[in-house]
């Protein structure tokens, strides 16, 4: 009987260490579907930039986690960003009427094409801060609507 206890005393810590070191995998990624409100026709394309930090937001597509333009085939237009790890994100969009891939501006630098941001912050004199447009992705799929605006 004591030999059983001795074997158990040596085996249990070893087995416990093995189970503690085994990796645990879970699905924590989620999908973000963005719907655009304020598109009146199917001319041009909608350009999306997804950011996971304030770096480059909202103008620098080079700092975006995902950046793409999609032809308008449905109203309202939608796009889905798949398999996003938990994080805080922000989306910047514009309606590229002439399909040149750029947010066109007038001589004062004011956008001449409609634009919008996640969380639909009020725009007065300049682009919003990342924190004003932030969306927390926590592993659940989310659908958001962005209302296009213009000056």
N, CA, C and O of each residue as an XYZ file, in Angstrom:
604
protein
N       0.811     -1.190      0.000
C       0.000      0.000      0.000
C       0.858      1.259      0.000
O       0.548      2.243     -0.671
N       1.948      1.204      0.771
C       2.811      2.373      0.808
C       3.520      2.598     -0.516
O       3.845      3.735     -0.857
N       3.763      1.533     -1.266
C       4.398      1.714     -2.576
C       3.458      2.447     -3.535
O       3.905      3.221     -4.381
N       2.147      2.196     -3.398
C       1.179      2.924     -4.230
C       1.217      4.410     -3.914
O       1.193      5.248     -4.815
N       1.276      4.725     -2.638
C       1.321      6.126     -2.242
C       2.609      6.784     -2.702
O       2.608      7.946     -3.110
N       3.704      6.046     -2.638
C       4.978      6.594     -3.098
C       4.948      6.873     -4.597
O       5.401      7.923     -5.052
N       4.417      5.934     -5.348
C       4.316      6.131     -6.798
C       3.396      7.311     -7.089
O       3.708      8.152     -7.932
N       2.269      7.375     -6.397
C       1.331      8.483     -6.585
C       1.979      9.805     -6.208
O       1.784     10.809     -6.893
N       2.731      9.815     -5.149
C       3.374     11.043     -4.693
C       4.365     11.566     -5.728
O       4.539     12.777     -5.860
N       5.017     10.664     -6.462
C       5.964     11.090     -7.486
C       5.279     11.384     -8.819
O       5.700     12.283     -9.547
N       4.241     10.641     -9.138
C       3.563     10.799    -10.428
C       2.660     12.024    -10.503
O       2.628     12.701    -11.530
N       1.938     12.314     -9.449
C       0.972     13.419     -9.488
C       1.619     14.769     -9.806
O       1.101     15.482    -10.666
N       2.708     15.154     -9.169
C       3.319     16.438     -9.533
C       3.795     16.458    -10.991
O       3.693     17.482    -11.668
N       4.313     15.328    -11.466
C       4.782     15.248    -12.850
C       3.621     15.417    -13.825
O       3.724     16.183    -14.783
N       2.524     14.714    -13.590
C       1.344     14.824    -14.453
C       0.735     16.219    -14.380
O       0.268     16.753    -15.386
N       0.742     16.802    -13.195
C       0.231     18.164    -13.041
C       1.055     19.160    -13.833
O       0.504     20.084    -14.432
N       2.369     18.983    -13.842
C       3.238     19.877    -14.610
C       2.986     19.734    -16.097
O       3.007     20.726    -16.826
N       2.750     18.515    -16.559
C       2.453     18.305    -17.980
C       1.163     18.999    -18.390
O       1.106     19.652    -19.432
N       0.142     18.857    -17.579
C      -1.141     19.457    -17.951
C      -1.085     20.973    -17.859
O      -1.775     21.654    -18.619
N      -0.292     21.517    -16.963
C      -0.194     22.970    -16.833
C       0.553     23.588    -18.003
O       0.316     24.746    -18.347
N       1.451     22.830    -18.618
C       2.231     23.397    -19.710
C       1.583     23.200    -21.072
O       2.084     23.710    -22.074
N       0.485     22.472    -21.120
C      -0.185     22.249    -22.403
C      -0.853     23.543    -22.857
O      -1.554     24.182    -22.073
N      -0.646     23.934    -24.109
C      -1.249     25.181    -24.578
C      -2.767     25.061    -24.670
O      -3.314     24.001    -24.976
N      -3.413     26.165    -24.400
C      -4.865     26.223    -24.494
C      -5.203     27.129    -25.667
O      -4.796     28.290    -25.706
N      -5.944     26.592    -26.611
C      -6.313     27.363    -27.783
C      -7.788     27.703    -27.711
O      -8.617     26.866    -27.351
N      -8.101     28.925    -28.053
C      -9.493     29.348    -28.085
C      -9.699     30.317    -29.233
O      -8.739     30.895    -29.744
N     -10.916     30.491    -29.630
C     -11.220     31.422    -30.707
C     -11.607     32.743    -30.078
O     -12.720     32.914    -29.579
N     -10.673     33.669    -30.110
C     -10.939     34.986    -29.570
C     -11.036     36.029    -30.670
O     -11.303     37.198    -30.389
N     -10.824     35.630    -31.908
C     -10.933     36.601    -32.989
C     -12.401     36.818    -33.324
O     -13.255     35.988    -33.012
N     -12.675     37.939    -33.960
C     -14.054     38.260    -34.310
C     -14.085     38.995    -35.640
O     -13.050     39.408    -36.163
N     -15.265     39.147    -36.166
C     -15.468     39.848    -37.431
C     -16.159     41.173    -37.157
O     -17.047     41.266    -36.309
N     -15.735     42.197    -37.890
C     -16.349     43.517    -37.796
C     -16.966     43.842    -39.146
O     -16.255     43.978    -40.141
N     -18.291     43.966    -39.184
C     -18.984     44.354    -40.406
C     -19.325     45.832    -40.303
O     -19.920     46.282    -39.324
N     -18.935     46.581    -41.336
C     -19.160     48.024    -41.375
C     -20.158     48.326    -42.481
O     -19.937     47.987    -43.643
N     -21.255     48.964    -42.108
C     -22.272     49.390    -43.071
C     -22.162     50.901    -43.220
O     -21.983     51.616    -42.234
N     -22.268     51.387    -44.455
C     -22.132     52.815    -44.731
C     -23.499     53.412    -45.046
O     -24.175     52.981    -45.979
N     -23.896     54.408    -44.260
C     -25.149     55.124    -44.494
C     -24.841     56.475    -45.139
O     -23.860     57.131    -44.790
N     -25.685     56.878    -46.075
C     -25.508     58.175    -46.724
C     -25.037     58.079    -48.158
O     -24.676     59.093    -48.755
N     -25.032     56.878    -48.728
C     -24.654     56.689    -50.133
C     -25.936     56.739    -50.954
O     -26.845     55.936    -50.746
N     -26.005     57.689    -51.891
C     -27.247     57.892    -52.635
C     -27.272     57.195    -53.989
O     -28.344     57.030    -54.572
N     -26.117     56.781    -54.500
C     -26.093     56.056    -55.774
C     -24.912     55.089    -55.781
O     -24.184     54.981    -54.794
N     -24.730     54.400    -56.878
C     -23.666     53.378    -56.953
C     -22.443     53.859    -57.724
O     -21.673     53.048    -58.239
N     -22.266     55.142    -57.802
C     -21.113     55.708    -58.504
C     -19.873     55.635    -57.612
O     -19.942     55.934    -56.420
N     -18.752     55.240    -58.187
C     -17.494     55.233    -57.455
C     -17.309     54.020    -56.566
O     -17.807     52.931    -56.849
N     -16.574     54.240    -55.479
C     -16.233     53.169    -54.550
C     -16.161     53.728    -53.134
O     -16.076     54.939    -52.929
N     -16.198     52.828    -52.174
C     -16.018     53.206    -50.770
C     -14.644     52.695    -50.345
O     -14.318     51.524    -50.539
N     -13.846     53.589    -49.763
C     -12.507     53.219    -49.294
C     -12.510     53.166    -47.765
O     -12.946     54.099    -47.092
N     -12.013     52.055    -47.244
C     -12.004     51.772    -45.810
C     -10.563     51.654    -45.330
O      -9.715     51.095    -46.025
N     -10.292     52.182    -44.143
C      -9.013     51.960    -43.462
C      -9.320     51.572    -42.025
O     -10.063     52.265    -41.329
N      -8.741     50.454    -41.585
C      -8.935     49.948    -40.226
C      -7.635     50.136    -39.454
O      -6.579     49.667    -39.876
N      -7.721     50.825    -38.322
C      -6.551     51.108    -37.492
C      -6.709     50.435    -36.136
O      -7.821     50.300    -35.624
N      -5.572     50.007    -35.552
C      -5.624     49.438    -34.202
C      -4.894     50.307    -33.182
O      -4.722     49.915    -32.028
N      -4.470     51.488    -33.618
C      -3.875     52.459    -32.698
C      -4.019     53.844    -33.318
O      -4.467     53.984    -34.455
N      -3.639     54.848    -32.566
C      -3.752     56.219    -33.060
C      -2.699     56.536    -34.123
O      -2.805     57.541    -34.825
N      -1.708     55.697    -34.235
C      -0.641     55.942    -35.207
C      -1.210     55.976    -36.634
O      -1.714     54.974    -37.140
N      -1.117     57.134    -37.257
C      -1.563     57.304    -38.630
C      -3.045     57.570    -38.803
O      -3.483     57.896    -39.906
N      -3.829     57.439    -37.742
C      -5.280     57.623    -37.862
C      -5.601     59.096    -38.035
O      -5.032     59.922    -37.321
N      -6.482     59.461    -38.945
C      -7.190     58.638    -39.918
C      -6.607     58.700    -41.322
O      -7.113     58.038    -42.228
N      -5.547     59.489    -41.517
C      -5.081     59.795    -42.874
C      -4.098     58.812    -43.487
O      -4.099     58.626    -44.704
N      -3.266     58.184    -42.680
C      -2.186     57.369    -43.234
C      -2.604     55.915    -43.407
O      -2.600     55.136    -42.453
N      -2.962     55.566    -44.622
C      -3.314     54.182    -44.916
C      -2.154     53.231    -44.713
O      -2.361     52.032    -44.525
N      -0.925     53.751    -44.749
C       0.252     52.898    -44.542
C       0.299     52.334    -43.126
O       0.884     51.275    -42.902
N      -0.313     53.033    -42.167
C      -0.334     52.572    -40.781
C      -1.582     51.759    -40.455
O      -1.735     51.285    -39.329
N      -2.462     51.597    -41.415
C      -3.704     50.849    -41.192
C      -3.424     49.349    -41.155
O      -2.526     48.860    -41.841
N      -4.196     48.627    -40.356
C      -4.095     47.172    -40.289
C      -4.662     46.565    -41.570
O      -4.176     45.546    -42.062
N      -5.688     47.207    -42.091
C      -6.333     46.751    -43.325
C      -6.832     47.987    -44.054
O      -7.375     48.909    -43.447
N      -6.641     47.988    -45.343
C      -7.055     49.130    -46.161
C      -7.526     48.586    -47.495
O      -6.814     47.823    -48.149
N      -8.730     48.978    -47.901
C      -9.225     48.528    -49.202
C     -10.343     49.432    -49.691
O     -11.029     50.094    -48.911
N     -10.501     49.437    -50.991
C     -11.595     50.151    -51.635
C     -12.468     49.115    -52.327
O     -11.963     48.199    -52.975
N     -13.779     49.265    -52.189
C     -14.706     48.327    -52.815
C     -15.713     49.091    -53.659
O     -16.238     50.129    -53.258
N     -15.963     48.545    -54.834
C     -16.954     49.127    -55.730
C     -18.327     49.013    -55.076
O     -18.638     48.017    -54.422
N     -19.130     50.033    -55.260
C     -20.468     50.033    -54.669
C     -21.379     49.157    -55.516
O     -21.712     49.506    -56.649
N     -21.776     48.025    -54.964
C     -22.661     47.097    -55.678
C     -23.993     46.934    -54.969
O     -24.943     46.400    -55.541
N     -24.067     47.392    -53.728
C     -25.301     47.304    -52.964
C     -25.471     48.580    -52.157
O     -24.502     49.281    -51.865
N     -26.707     48.867    -51.805
C     -26.981     50.030    -50.981
C     -27.771     49.562    -49.770
O     -28.833     48.963    -49.942
N     -27.307     49.806    -48.566
C     -26.050     50.465    -48.233
C     -24.852     49.532    -48.419
O     -24.960     48.319    -48.239
N     -23.706     50.120    -48.783
C     -22.497     49.298    -48.931
C     -22.055     48.730    -47.579
O     -22.248     49.352    -46.535
N     -21.457     47.537    -47.624
C     -20.951     46.875    -46.412
C     -19.606     46.237    -46.722
O     -19.306     45.879    -47.861
N     -18.816     46.109    -45.680
C     -17.560     45.367    -45.780
C     -17.350     44.668    -44.442
O     -17.779     45.165    -43.401
N     -16.690     43.517    -44.474
C     -16.399     42.788    -43.240
C     -14.898     42.590    -43.111
O     -14.234     42.114    -44.032
N     -14.382     42.962    -41.955
C     -12.991     42.690    -41.595
C     -13.029     41.412    -40.762
O     -13.642     41.379    -39.696
N     -12.379     40.372    -41.246
C     -12.447     39.050    -40.619
C     -11.271     38.773    -39.696
O     -10.178     39.315    -39.867
N     -11.523     37.918    -38.717
C     -10.502     37.376    -37.814
C      -9.674     38.449    -37.113
O      -8.445     38.383    -37.104
N     -10.344     39.427    -36.533
C      -9.645     40.475    -35.787
C      -9.385     40.005    -34.363
O     -10.314     39.583    -33.675
N      -8.139     40.070    -33.912
C      -7.872     39.726    -32.517
C      -8.460     40.797    -31.593
O      -8.681     41.928    -32.027
N      -8.713     40.459    -30.334
C      -9.242     41.459    -29.406
C      -8.323     42.675    -29.354
O      -7.109     42.551    -29.185
N      -8.920     43.836    -29.501
C      -8.163     45.084    -29.497
C      -9.158     46.224    -29.621
O     -10.361     46.005    -29.763
N      -8.645     47.429    -29.566
C      -9.438     48.617    -29.849
C      -9.106     49.043    -31.267
O      -7.935     49.186    -31.617
N     -10.123     49.245    -32.079
C      -9.952     49.597    -33.483
C     -10.722     50.875    -33.786
O     -11.594     51.289    -33.023
N     -10.384     51.490    -34.911
C     -11.148     52.618    -35.441
C     -11.156     52.487    -36.958
O     -10.185     52.027    -37.558
N     -12.263     52.895    -37.570
C     -12.428     52.795    -39.019
C     -12.617     54.194    -39.586
O     -13.397     54.990    -39.063
N     -11.896     54.482    -40.659
C     -12.078     55.720    -41.423
C     -12.524     55.323    -42.820
O     -11.958     54.404    -43.414
N     -13.540     56.009    -43.355
C     -14.047     55.686    -44.690
C     -14.265     56.966    -45.481
O     -14.449     58.043    -44.914
N     -14.241     56.830    -46.805
C     -14.697     57.922    -47.654
C     -15.303     57.359    -48.922
O     -14.953     56.271    -49.379
N     -16.223     58.130    -49.474
C     -16.905     57.757    -50.706
C     -16.112     58.364    -51.846
O     -16.177     59.567    -52.099
N     -15.372     57.526    -52.518
C     -14.485     57.938    -53.611
C     -15.297     57.998    -54.909
O     -15.316     57.040    -55.683
N     -15.961     59.123    -55.134
C     -16.865     59.268    -56.284
C     -16.190     59.031    -57.624
O     -16.780     58.435    -58.525
N     -14.950     59.498    -57.757
C     -14.266     59.380    -59.049
C     -13.319     58.183    -59.117
O     -12.572     58.043    -60.085
N     -13.340     57.329    -58.112
C     -12.551     56.084    -58.076
C     -11.056     56.298    -58.303
O     -10.398     55.482    -58.948
N     -10.521     57.406    -57.764
C      -9.081     57.644    -57.900
C      -8.289     57.170    -56.682
O      -7.064     57.289    -56.658
N      -8.978     56.634    -55.670
C      -8.298     56.106    -54.486
C      -7.856     57.165    -53.500
O      -7.157     56.852    -52.536
N      -8.243     58.411    -53.714
C      -7.834     59.527    -52.850
C      -9.063     60.258    -52.325
O     -10.082     60.342    -53.012
N      -8.969     60.785    -51.115
C     -10.001     61.676    -50.595
C      -9.703     63.052    -51.172
O      -8.782     63.735    -50.725
N     -10.481     63.450    -52.158
C     -10.235     64.730    -52.825
C     -10.601     65.894    -51.908
O     -11.544     65.821    -51.120
N      -9.816     66.980    -52.037
C      -9.985     68.168    -51.193
C      -9.971     69.419    -52.062
O      -9.457     69.410    -53.180
N     -10.544     70.493    -51.527
C     -10.489     71.771    -52.238
C      -9.176     72.486    -51.919
O      -8.313     71.925    -51.243
N      -9.022     73.718    -52.402
C      -7.756     74.440    -52.226
C      -7.464     74.775    -50.761
O      -6.323     75.084    -50.419
N      -8.471     74.719    -49.901
C      -8.265     74.954    -48.467
C      -7.962     73.671    -47.694
O      -7.679     73.717    -46.497
N      -8.022     72.528    -48.378
C      -7.779     71.244    -47.725
C      -9.026     70.587    -47.173
O      -8.947     69.557    -46.503
N     -10.185     71.181    -47.451
C     -11.456     70.633    -46.975
C     -11.897     69.518    -47.924
O     -11.887     69.714    -49.139
N     -12.280     68.362    -47.401
C     -12.711     67.257    -48.272
C     -13.906     67.643    -49.147
O     -14.861     68.269    -48.688
N     -13.823     67.252    -50.413
C     -14.936     67.469    -51.341
C     -15.733     66.185    -51.556
O     -16.760     66.199    -52.233
N     -15.266     65.081    -50.984
C     -15.986     63.810    -51.034
C     -16.457     63.484    -49.619
O     -15.833     63.886    -48.636
N     -17.554     62.759    -49.530
C     -18.107     62.409    -48.221
C     -17.173     61.446    -47.486
O     -16.468     60.649    -48.105
N     -17.183     61.537    -46.164
C     -16.300     60.737    -45.316
C     -17.028     60.380    -44.030
O     -18.091     60.929    -43.739
N     -16.459     59.466    -43.265
C     -17.033     59.102    -41.976
C     -16.070     58.278    -41.146
O     -15.036     57.820    -41.631
N     -16.432     58.098    -39.878
C     -15.580     57.391    -38.931
C     -16.436     56.507    -38.035
O     -17.610     56.797    -37.800
N     -15.845     55.438    -37.540
C     -16.550     54.588    -36.581
C     -16.931     55.423    -35.362
O     -16.248     56.390    -35.026
N     -18.002     55.052    -34.719
C     -18.588     55.761    -33.572
C     -19.209     57.098    -33.963
O     -19.744     57.801    -33.106
N     -19.147     57.459    -35.242
C     -19.782     58.671    -35.772
C     -19.543     59.917    -34.919
O     -20.503     60.550    -34.479
N     -18.266     60.283    -34.675
C     -18.001     61.482    -33.874
C     -18.433     62.744    -34.631
O     -18.483     62.758    -35.861
N     -18.739     63.786    -33.884
C     -19.090     65.068    -34.498
C     -17.807     65.711    -35.019
O     -16.824     65.841    -34.289
N     -17.831     66.109    -36.284
C     -16.662     66.720    -36.919
C     -16.902     68.223    -37.015
O     -17.908     68.666    -37.569
N     -15.973     68.997    -36.474
C     -16.112     70.453    -36.539
C     -14.998     71.075    -37.379
O     -15.258     71.618    -38.453
N     -13.777     70.998    -36.899
C     -12.690     71.696    -37.592
C     -11.573     70.788    -38.076
O     -10.655     71.259    -38.747
N     -11.621     69.530    -37.766
C     -10.563     68.629    -38.194
C     -10.952     67.196    -37.942
O     -12.041     66.918    -37.439
N     -10.067     66.282    -38.291
C     -10.382     64.862    -38.099
C     -10.490     64.521    -36.615
O      -9.891     65.193    -35.775
N     -11.249     63.485    -36.296
C     -11.392     63.087    -34.891
C     -10.134     62.399    -34.384
O      -9.284     61.966    -35.163
N     -10.033     62.309    -33.079
C      -8.970     61.528    -32.461
C      -9.345     60.055    -32.552
O     -10.516     59.704    -32.695
N      -8.337     59.207    -32.466
C      -8.564     57.761    -32.457
C      -9.552     57.385    -31.354
O     -10.457     56.580    -31.573
N      -9.377     57.962    -30.185
C     -10.235     57.611    -29.044
C     -11.696     57.986    -29.282
O     -12.589     57.357    -28.714
N     -11.953     58.996    -30.109
C     -13.333     59.393    -30.417
C     -14.009     58.423    -31.382
O     -15.236     58.390    -31.474
N     -13.220     57.644    -32.093
C     -13.751     56.709    -33.090
C     -13.563     55.250    -32.694
O     -13.863     54.347    -33.475
N     -13.073     55.022    -31.500
C     -12.669     53.677    -31.079
C     -13.841     52.715    -30.916
O     -14.931     53.087    -30.482
N     -13.571     51.459    -31.284
C     -14.501     50.346    -31.109
C     -13.720     49.249    -30.403
O     -12.621     48.898    -30.832
N     -14.266     48.711    -29.338
C     -13.606     47.628    -28.615
C     -14.107     46.299    -29.159
O     -15.296     45.992    -29.074
N     -13.194     45.517    -29.716
C     -13.521     44.178    -30.217
C     -13.062     43.175    -29.165
O     -11.885     43.136    -28.807
N     -13.998     42.363    -28.672
C     -13.693     41.464    -27.560
C     -13.954     40.001    -27.868
O     -14.096     39.197    -26.947
N     -14.018     39.644    -29.125
C     -14.248     38.251    -29.464
C     -15.632     37.977    -30.000
O     -15.899     36.876    -30.483
N     -16.519     38.954    -29.928
C     -17.855     38.793    -30.493
C     -17.896     39.497    -31.842
O     -17.235     40.519    -32.034
N     -18.661     38.959    -32.767
C     -18.843     39.627    -34.050
C     -19.671     40.886    -33.828
O     -20.628     40.892    -33.053
N     -19.281     41.955    -34.527
C     -19.985     43.223    -34.371
C     -20.366     43.786    -35.725
O     -19.684     43.556    -36.724
N     -21.463     44.525    -35.746
C     -21.903     45.257    -36.928
C     -22.045     46.710    -36.507
O     -22.728     47.015    -35.529
N     -21.396     47.610    -37.249
C     -21.515     49.037    -36.954
C     -21.977     49.769    -38.207
O     -21.812     49.281    -39.325
N     -22.558     50.943    -38.004
C     -22.952     51.806    -39.115
C     -22.160     53.095    -39.028
O     -22.018     53.685    -37.957
N     -21.650     53.523    -40.166
C     -20.946     54.798    -40.253
C     -21.763     55.702    -41.153
O     -22.083     55.344    -42.287
N     -22.098     56.881    -40.640
C     -22.861     57.851    -41.417
C     -21.885     58.785    -42.116
O     -21.069     59.445    -41.473
N     -21.979     58.830    -43.446
C     -21.118     59.728    -44.210
C     -21.535     61.173    -43.971
O     -22.716     61.478    -43.804
N     -20.553     62.045    -43.960
C     -20.800     63.471    -43.784
C     -19.947     64.268    -44.750
O     -19.000     63.749    -45.341
N     -20.289     65.510    -44.899
C     -19.515     66.396    -45.772
C     -19.578     67.802    -45.204
O     -20.395     68.104    -44.334
N     -18.706     68.649    -45.710
C     -18.713     70.060    -45.286
C     -19.389     70.896    -46.332
O     -19.501     72.112    -46.173
